[in-house]
Amino acid sequence: MVKEDYGKTALVLQGGGARGAYQVGVLKAIAQITGARRSPFQIVCGASAGAINAAPVAVMAQDFQVAVRHLEKLWRGLHCTSIYETIPLTALLSSSRLAGTLLSRFGRTRTGGSLLDHTPLRKLLEREFNRERLDQAISSGALHALCVTASSYSHGVAVTFFDGAEGVADWHRARRLGRRVSIGPAHLLASASLPFAFDPVEIGDEYFGDGSLRSTSPLSPAIRTGADRVLVIATRDPSLQVSPQELPTAPPTFGDIAGHALDILFNDNFEADYERMLRINETLSIMSRDQRQNARLRPISALLLAPSTDLRDIARPHSGDLPRTIRLLMKMLGAWDHDGRLESYLMFEPAYIGDLIDRGYADTIARRDELASFLAD
């Protein structure tokens, strides 16, 4: 619970792998529209790739313009090898790693079972994260809370690690809890450790994976830490409709199913929670003041910024930029030269990343007046 008055604006960033670059474009436009030096977001929440984007915004809350420029420079310089090594994939393709993993079960030995090595991402986060500057942002009042959600394999719950001002207490709800910690690179890595792709991350006596895996209420951390206004940046067009002409005529391959699984993991709970919040707001609007107090609910102003186009269409022309081993794996899984869904999440390459940043920027500038009104004091 929060002991002090509400009145804070939260930024909520969900996962999306390489699609996280779209969020950077949105933030770039927000920085231009507001012109704010001090961050307009006192609470910053993220899961998976959203946690990686959330950290710099929170750490540099005293200078939002610098934070956004730094994020854009970082993302535009990425390659797939900045996030994962593909050498373990070569071993997998030759069957040795998979065989070793299976045989080790009989020998009762421990071995990794992930497809990719996230060592490059771990090193990047350790290099980029500035604990001292985060402390300064909190002590100055520019940042009230940073929330990073990960999924505990050990206990089967979503854990939101949070750091921030005094007055925010731990919380415990059905299959999700908030835990005050001194956030560091390991928490960000845990939040972004996609199941099967990356090994779980050990923190204390628990193992954690991608924060989107068990995040049934992605907006809850922002509300629990005191927000009454929430800006949500999604990585999928929530109104996308598929025409009958676009429906597949063949059964989905393993790779197609994997792409849909990522879509569900990163987006479905996120969009459902946003719709649920809007329904609660609508219900509260027709209730009397006494009824609202008895219900112990309060309205939350919210704005969703999402892609105006299907990001798969942006990914497909760049699919050849993927590392050869990833392309080979996708061909083996039956995902190559399909709808671009899997590529849109895995392709951390400059041309695609740049297009996503530009799309996020353009979409947000097109909503300049709406956004300015929402963020106005």
RAKAMO-V412233 format. One line per field, one symbol per residue. ss: DSSP state (H for helix, E for strand, C for the rest). psi: psi as a letter, one per 20 degrees, with the letter a starting at -180 (. if undefined). burial: # if it has 9 or more other C-alpha atoms within 8 Angstrom, else .. A space follows every 10 residues. Layout:
ss->???
psi->???
burial->???
This chain:
ss->CECCCCCEEE EEECCCHHHH HHHHHHHHHH HHHHCCCCCC CCEEEEECHH HHHHHHHHHC CCCHHHHHHH HHHHHHCCCH HHHCECHHHH HHHCCHHHHH HHHHHHHCCC CCCCCCECHH HHHHHHHHCC HHHHHHHHHH CCCCEEEEEE EECCCCEEEE EEEECCCECC EEECCEEEEE CCCCHHHHHH HCCCCCCCCC EEECCEEEEC CCCCCCCCCH HHHHCCEEEE EEECCCCCCC CCCHHHCCCC CCCHHHHHHH HHHHHHHHHH HHHHHHHHHH HHHHHCCCHH HHHHHCCCCC EEEEECCCCC HHHHHHCCHH HCCHHHHHHH HHHCCCCCCC HHHHHHCCCH HHHHHHHHHH HHHHHCCHHH HHHHHCC
psi->qphrqakqpq pporrjchih hhhghghghg hgghjpgppi oippqqqchh hhhhghgghk hinhgggghg gggggijqrh iigqqjghhg hghjiggggh gghhhhikrp qqjqhqokgg gghghhhhpn gghghghghi ihphqppopr pohgikrppo pqqbqqiorq roaokqqpop rnpahhhggg hjnpqhgqqq ppockqpqap higjnimhig hgghjjqjpp pporjqoijp qpqhhipqiq qqrghghggh ghggghhghg hhhghgghhg ggghhjqrgh gghhikqqqo pqppprpiro ihhhhgijhi iqqghggggh ghikipkcij gghhhinmqg gggghgghgh gghhhikggg gghgiq.
burial->##.....### ########## ########## #.#..#.##. ########## ########## #####.###. ##..##.### ######.### ##...###.# #..##..... ..######## ##.##...#. #.###.###. .######### ###...#### #####..#.# #....##### ..#.###### #####.#### ###..##### #####..##. ########## #######... .......... ..######## .######### #.##..##.# #..#...... .#.......# .#..###..# ######.##. .#..###.## #.####...# ########## .######### #####..#.. ##.....
